[in-house]
Amino acid sequence: MALDMLDRFNGSFLGLAAGDALGMPTEGYTSEEIQTKFGSVRDMMPAPEGHFHTGLLAGQYTDDTEETLILAESMIEASGFSGERFADKLMGWGSAWVLDERLNRGVGFTTKSSVEQMLSGTPWQESGLRIPTCGSAMRAAPIGLLYHCDLGIVSSYADLQSICTHCSPASRAGSIAIASGVALSLMGIPKQTILRIASDLSRRADKEFADRLLWAGSLIDLDPADALSAIGNSPAVFETVPAAFYCFIRFDPEEALIRAANVGGDTDSIASMAGALAGAFYGTSWLPERWLSCLEGRERLSQTAERLADLSIMICGV
């Protein structure tokens, strides 16, 4: 594999984790509360006292990155996507935090309930909830990286990996959008074209989501604060995924993650998805050392990226 392509794989993993960690301490606050409590967040910070991430240190990530690694490592172990292998690894992860809540890094209600259903014996094909949140989209990047040579396969597997936790049409569409967006970013397609194709591919699962994603891209000429306010920042996939695409398209990559971390609401998910897109598009050169120097699991992230890139050579040939 060309060094540039390997750098983009690595950039996507590191960008996702960096965005997650940057947005971790601000998650759940409004943009006004973030400004009052922290000022403009541009560097890694620990979770504040009394926050639901209290105990996480500067540079540590949340369940967003954990689930992304679980999906990627399941595909490496199975030499491709396997719903059974992914579900098994989710259950292994879930078993740990069922026994010790301190290991639960903010996993959302939808994912938590679905994993608990799998642990109680529900087949993974039937365990997902029809709640349109972004939990399956935030982890979908490895699908786009591995199968980037075939957007049909990317869409199908992004959809399939969603249903074990998020089976609503909108959540499945969000997963397709992020996975296909990462695949297209990896290939260096122009950003507005990435948005349009991601919207078109997500339409197969949910037209309303696809229309909203395309609409978010039309706000580029607005003041960014006004645009992001209009898009929204709740955990709903109708807001988080369009917000991540907007940040990716509108700003240079470092500023994209900073804006996402300061927008309020589901900051870690918005920033992590923007980071996955930006890393696949730009590689690693934009990532500041002040972030990487304290980023949790940096070696694991890079090793996973390299192993997934090696598998992608077998599947895509490049």
N, C-alpha and C positions, 0 to 999 in steps of 0.2 A: 504494500500500500504506500502511496506517495506520502511523504512527510507532511505535506499540507493537509491531506485528508485526515491523517492520524491526529494532527494538531486540532482539527475541527471536532473530532470525536472527544478529545480531551477537553477542549474548550466548552463543549456542551455540558459535560458532567460538572466541570469546575464552575461554570457560569451558573448552572442550576443550583448547586450547593451554596455558592457565594450569595446568590439572591435570596435563598431561603434563610441563611444565617443573618444577612443584613436586615431582612424584614421580620425576623423572629421577635425581637424585643418590642416592636411597634404594633404587632398584630392585635387587632381588637380595639385599638384607639381610633378616634377620628383624626383627620389631618390637623385640625385645630389643637386637639389634645397632644398630638405628637410634637407640634411646634412649641407648645407651652412647656411640655415636660422635658423634651430632649433638644429643642432647636432643630436644625436640619440634620438628619441622620445621614452621614457620609462614611462612617467607619463602623466596624464591628463593635457591638456592645453586648453586655450581658443582659439577660431579662431583668427588669426591675422587681423589687420586692412587691409581693402581692399580685403579681401577674401570673397567668396560668402557665407560663413557661419559667417561672421562678426556679432557679437552680441551674439553668443553662447558661454557660459562660460565653464570652465574646467569641464568635466564630463557630459556635456549635449550631447544628441545623435541627430541623424538626422532622416530623413524620413524612413530609414531602420528599425529602432526599432519601430517607430510609426506604420508602416504598419504591422509589425509582431504582435504587440499588437492588432491592429484592427482585423487581421485574427483570432488570438486566442480568443479574446473576442466575436467575432461573433459566433465562434463554441461553446463557453460556453453558450451563450444565446440561441442557437438553439439546444443544446444537440448533436452536431455533425456538420459536414460541411454542409453549405447551401450557394449556390451561390448567392441566392437572399439576404440573410442576410449580407453576406460579401459585396456585391455590395452596399447595402443600407448604410452600415457603411463607405465604401469608399466615397460615395457621401456626407455623413454628414461631413466627414473630409475635402473633397474637397471644400464644400460650405464655410467653414471657411476661407481657404486661398485664395479662389476667391475674398472674400470680403476684406481680409487683407493680402497682400503679405508677411507681416512680419511673418505670421504663416507658411509660406512655408519653410520648413527646407531642401531645396535642392532637392525637388522631381524632378525626371528626366523627360525629355520631353515625353517619351513614356507613363509613368504613368499619368502625368499631362494631356496630350491630351486625353487619354482614359477616365479618370474621368470626364473631361469636356464634352466628348461625352455622357457619361451616364447622366450627369446633364441636357443635352439638349434633352434627351428622347431616346437615342439609347439603346436597350436592352443590358444587360451586356454580353450576349453570343456573341454579335457582335461588342462590343466597343473596343476590343483590337487591337493593331497595330502590324504589322509583322516586327518589328525592334528587332534584336537579342541581346538585352541588358539584364542585370541581375536583373531587378527590381522585377520580380516574384520569382526568386530563393532566393533572400536575405531575403524574408519574409516567406519562406516555412517551416521553422523548426517546427512550432506548428502542422502541419499535421503529421510529422514523430513522434512527441511525443505522440499525441493522439491515433494514429492508429498503434503504433509500432508492435503490434502482428500480423499484416497482411500486408505484403509488397505490395500485389496486390492492396489493398485499399489505402495504402499510395501513390502508384504511380498514381492511378486514380484520387484521390482528389488533389494531387499536380499538376497534369496536368490541372484539371478543374479550380483550383483557379488561374492559370496563365492566362487563356484566356481572362478574362475581361480587362486586361491591356496589356498582352504580349502573342500574339497568334502565334508567329513564332515558328517553330519546335524546334529550338535551345533553345529558352527561356523556352519552356515547358520542354525540356530535362533537362535543368539546375535546374528547380524547382523540378523535379523528383529526380535528383541526390542529392540535398541538403536534401530534406525530407527523402529519404530512407537512406542517410548517417547518419542523426540524429537518425532515428529509430534503425539502426544497432549499432550505438555508444551507445545508451541507453542500449542495450542488451550486451555490452561488447565484441562484435565481434572484432577480431584482425584488426588493421588498414588497412593493405594491402588487406584483404578480404573485408572490408567495401568499399574500392575504387573499387575493381573488381565488386562487386555486384551492387553498385551504377551505374557504367558504363553500366553493362548489362541491368539494369532496364531503364536507360535513352535512351538506344538504340531504344526502341519502338517508341520514338518521333523523334530522330535525330541521325543517325549513325555517322556523322562527329563529333558531340559534344562528343558522347560516346568514340570514338577513341581518341580524344584529351585529355579527362579526364584520360583515361588509360595511355596514353603517359606521362602525367605529373607525374604520379606515378613511371614511369621508370627512372626519373631523380634524384632519392634520393641520388645516389652516387656522383653526380656532386657537385661542389662548389655551395652553396646556392644562391649566387649572380648571378652566371651564369645560374642556373636553373630557377630562378624567372625572369631573363631577357628574357630567351627563352620562358617562358610561357606567359609573357605579363601582363599588369595591366590596360588596358583600360576598360571602362564599358561593353564591349562586353562579353557576357556570355561565349564565347569560352576561354576567358582569366581569368575573375574574379573567376569563380567557380573552374577551375583547380588550380588556384593560392591558393585559400582557402583550398582546399583538400591537396595540397602540404605542406602548412604551418602546417596544422593539423597533417599530417603524419610524417613530417621531424623533428619537434621540440617539446620540452616540451610545455605545453599549454601556459604559460606566454610568453615564447619566441616566440611562434607562432604568437600571437597577436602583439607583438613588431615588428617582422619582417614584418608582413602585414602592419602595420601602417607606416613603413619606406620605403616600396617598391616603392612608387610613384603611380600616377594614381588614381584609384578608391579605395583608401586605406580604407575608412570607410566600404565599402561593402565587400571587401576581409577580413578585420579583423572581421567584424560582423559574416560572415558565418563561418570563422575558429573558432570563439568563440562559436557559436552554437554547432558545432561538438565537440569541446573540452569539453564544459560544460556537454553535454550529455554523453560523454565518462568518464570523471573524476569526475563529480559532482562539488562542490563549493570550495573544500579545496585549490585549486591552485590559486584562485583569490586573489590578494594582497589587503590588507586593504587600501592601499594608492589609489587604484582605487575605491573600493567600498565606501569609506567614502565620496566621492564627486559625486558618480554616480547618475544621475537624475532618479527620479521615482523608486528608489530601492524597496520601499514597494509595489508599483503597480506591478512591475515585479514579485516579489516573490508571491504576492497574486494571480496573473494570473497563474503562474506556479502551485501553489497548487490547484487552482480550475480546471485547465486542467488535473492535475494528478487525482483528484477525478473523473472527467468524464471518464478518461481513465480506471479506475477500473471498471466502469459500462460496458465499451465497450470490454476491453481486459481481465478483471478479475484479472489483476495483475498490 
